[in-house]
């Protein structure tokens, strides 16, 4: 509720004339305590109007400690509410509402109690709550903490708005941590899966790591296959290039028979000669293309063979000398391939 302009005057008057039967209090305050409480109440009201709610709360609490007054508790509750401490504000409002007042109590006290009932009803739905559901592990075996305070996973908990750290600990498992943001009026529901991780397979069931012999053999076989394939490709491209060269030579003979020499392709006038010269040029281009492919095939095969041989000579030998393999490229005038040999 908005502050009343006459609150400070009413509060000071109420503190000046606290009757013996106004509130249940075993010891009546002295005049000195009343004066100090009035001064503190005035300071608290000044802080509250200036927005310094921490200072206002401290002043109202100190004043109430000297002279018990529902109006002081009411202002302390309002200060807590402005600070976002809604649960503490609700506790103070409830304390005011539950306090029995005599009919002769000051009007400021009675008004504070009436206002506290209204504020309490309006404050209840603003307090956020958190409900945690645990799966994968018995809830009774799980320890839940919210900012270090133990909570029951079976019951929703209320907290002031803000950020909180939720930690779940199950026997034999790594703690599960979540950061939870509780907003005013929110009803948060969080599910934590605490299913234990699958057990590690026994050592006997795990696939064995490849031995040095296996790695060495795999590299030699792979390198030999790569080198052999490259050499075979070079041989194949060489055969195609030779075929294209033969076609080009035949085409050159055709041009010679029509134009009396290949030089006639520089400025052909006969349409038939133009066609024959174009075909000759295409066949010559094909010959050069496949010749280059054959050359690069042999170069790639040689590089793969050298790399494989280098690994064979430089890599440490396998621990079992009886299981050795040698893979070497084979190049002959009539073709190519690979040769593998050894003891197994």
Phi, psi and omega in degrees: 000153181287146181296142180272138180300330184263013184297313186298317180295316181295322180293317180294322178293321180295322179289335181285334184228066177278111180285159184295327184261010184293314180223160178284103183214119186293326184238125180281141182290150176282167178297326178294319178294322178296320180295317179295321180295321178297319180295317180294321178297321178296318178296317180299319179295323177294317177296320181297315180295331180273359180083011178266078191285331176296314179294322179296316180299316180297318181294316179295322179293318180295320179294318181292332177292333179276317181224114180291125180208125178304328180294325176290319177296324180297316179289327175294320178296319179295325177295318177299320181297318179294333179276358182084007179268073190290322182293320178293321178297318179298321179297320180290318178299316180297323178297320179293316182296322184281348184282126177286130179245141175285156179297338180270007180296149179304150181300326180298324179291315180296321179293322178298320179292319179295318179293325180297324177298318180293315181295323181296317179294324180284333184280329187306310182287351181275344184280120181287157179226159181227131176238125185249129175247130182252130176236158177084354180203146179301132182299329181292339181264000184257135176255119180252133175229142177240110188053041176085353180261130182294135178231158181266122181293346182272351185232141174290146180243147178255139178217162174291157176301142180151185179262139183224155177253118180259126182234130176242130181236123176244149182303130176075012182235158175288133180303142177258127184240135176227144172262122185247131175253117179259119179261155182302128179081000184278152174238088186278140176233125184235135176247127179248124178266114181248034178295128181298144177293152180298143181292146180293142180293144176302154183301327182291335182270349183281143177295135182289142177292145181298137180281171179298325179294318180297316180297316181298315180296319181297318180295316181295316179295313180298316179295319179295320179296317180298314180296316180297319180296320179295319179294317178299320177297320178298319178296316181297316179294328178295317178298317179295319179297320178296321178296318179295326178294320178296318178298319180295322180294318177297319180295326178294323177297320177299316179296319181297322181290332181271314188253011177058053176119148182291340179297340181293348178283352180289322178221072182287137178252329181283127178303322178295322179292324178299315180296318181294322179293320178297319180293323177298316180298319180295320181290324177294319178298318179298321179299315180295321181299308183288334175293318178294320178297321178296319180299314180291331175296316178293322179296316180297318179297318178296320179295318179296321179295317179296319179296319180294317178296323178296318178296321182298319183278330185266330182289147179296145181292156178293156181294330179259102185292344182283338182256087181230150179222142175235129178236120183230143175288150178235121179236126178229163179301335182261003181159201182201176179171201180229155177236123178243138181201166179151195180242132185233000000 
